[in-house]
Amino acid sequence: MALKHKTAYLKLLCLPLLPLQLFSALNKCSCNNVNSYVCNSVVYIVIFVECAKLFHTGGARLILCGSNWEKLETLAERLMSESDPTLTFPPKLVELDFSNMESVPEVISEILECYGCLDVLIFNSSMKVKAPVQCLSLEMDRIVMDVNYFGPITLVKGVLSSLICRRTGHILLVNSIQGKLTMPFRASYAASKHAVQAFFDCLRAEVQEYGITVSTVNHTFIKTPSTNSEDEVTAKSVWTDVKPTSLGVTPKEMATELLKTLSSKKKEILMARSIPKAALYVRSLFPNLFFAIMAAGVRNTAAVEMPDD
């Protein structure tokens, strides 16, 4: 009897662990489904090491693009050396620089010639600029718009007819939360992110009838070694209080989320912690309060920068 009571007691103690076990099992199933989804798929992606590794090991036929040919070759060699060649495909490499828009049409042809088609396009390239509006030239504004807006939409337009003819495809935009929420000292960057967000939102509705999925993933910021080396303006601003490292996402978290998004075909994902999400709601429901907080942050920055008498 004592043994039976002990067994029953142990079972009761294990009950709280059941949800965790169930979640783990579902997560494994989800990962398997993701791998089966990307297997043999032709995937265009700008250099993103973690994402490239997940897709490559999943059996995707990668087309890696980037402006630095040496980095492309290094990444391709790394992928091949860390995988089973009997289960993976050698990545195709294409040099692409969105800051040189005249070269994009030729690059589009080269991308389509790699495998004759595209199944997945992931737009994750981005150019950031942090400075007061009066310190930014119009030339810099144009460069930011070329890289963050005109580049991606030009490439989409170039391959769209191929996707429509095949009546399949998934276009995924990795965008910043600043496509929905602006911050001081990032006017050009936020403007480009708002523009590309609007374009892909419109595109989503237009191509749905052709079986093409358009997804956007809005994240706060990617935690990299350079995250800690903020410029002085940002370091002294109000955003220092709301942007600790814990609010960002790691490259691995981002890559995993992209794979899940492609598998689930979700239209929009927000990768943000509670404070950025709250800011989005405040911006929508209490705009004047949001504007006051932003202005207070800028005034605080100006006060810190004033020299002592």
Secondary structure, 3 states (H helix, E strand, C coil): CHHHHHHHHHHHHHHHHHHHHHHHHHHHHHHHHHHHHHCCCEEEEECCHHHHHHHHHCCCEEEEEECCHHHHHHHHHHHHHCCCCCCCCCCEEEECCCCCHHHHHHHHHHHHHHHCCCCEEEECCCCCCCCCHHHCCHHHHHHHHHHHHHHHHHHHHHHHHHHHHHCCEEEEEEEEHHHCCCCCCCHHHHHHHHHHHHHHHHHHHHHHHHCEEEEEEEECCECCHHHHCCCHHHHCCCHHHHCCHHHCECHHHHHHHHHHHHHHCCCEEEECCHHHHHHHHHHHHCHHHHHHHHHHHHHHHHHHHCCCC
